[in-house]
Amino acid sequence: MIDVLYFAWVRERIGLPKERIETQAETVAALVEELKGREARYELAFADSDALRVALDQELSGFDAPLAGVREVAFFPPMTGG
């Protein structure tokens, strides 16, 4: 089981702040494809992966990162300073 957290407009599009899922995905990219296959709202939220960032166990990571041993995946838009 893995906790998946959604922030900002990702959360708004999916309609959930987080969920616990069981996945066979080996990478973040494979997890995204799995999620996109669930429902249209996931497809919409993950339509442009270039507009998303990901953190694994609260550390910034890439979409090619392996999920082995990861407990938490968080998706969020890029942060802007100000």
HUVEN-V578228 format. One record per backbone hydrogen bond with DSSP energy under -1.0 kcal/mol. NH is the residue of the N-H (numbers start at 1). CO is the residue of the C=O. E is the energy in kcal/mol with one decimal. If there is no record, write none. Layout:
nh:NH co:CO e:E
nh:NH co:CO e:E
//
This chain:
nh:2 co:21 e:-2.6
nh:3 co:71 e:-2.6
nh:4 co:19 e:-3.3
nh:5 co:73 e:-3.1
nh:6 co:17 e:-2.9
nh:7 co:75 e:-1.9
nh:10 co:7 e:-1.6
nh:12 co:8 e:-1.8
nh:13 co:9 e:-2.2
nh:14 co:10 e:-2.1
nh:15 co:11 e:-3.1
nh:19 co:4 e:-2.1
nh:21 co:2 e:-2.7
nh:28 co:65 e:-1.8
nh:29 co:63 e:-2.6
nh:31 co:27 e:-1.9
nh:32 co:28 e:-2.6
nh:33 co:29 e:-2.1
nh:34 co:30 e:-2.1
nh:35 co:31 e:-2.8
nh:36 co:32 e:-2.8
nh:37 co:33 e:-1.3
nh:38 co:35 e:-1.8
nh:43 co:39 e:-1.8
nh:44 co:40 e:-2.6
nh:45 co:41 e:-2.0
nh:46 co:42 e:-2.3
nh:47 co:44 e:-1.1
nh:51 co:48 e:-2.0
nh:52 co:49 e:-1.5
nh:53 co:76 e:-3.2
nh:55 co:74 e:-2.1
nh:56 co:59 e:-2.7
nh:57 co:72 e:-3.0
nh:59 co:56 e:-1.1
nh:61 co:54 e:-2.6
nh:65 co:62 e:-1.4
nh:67 co:26 e:-2.3
nh:70 co:67 e:-2.4
nh:73 co:3 e:-2.9
nh:74 co:55 e:-2.5
nh:75 co:5 e:-2.6
nh:76 co:53 e:-2.0
//
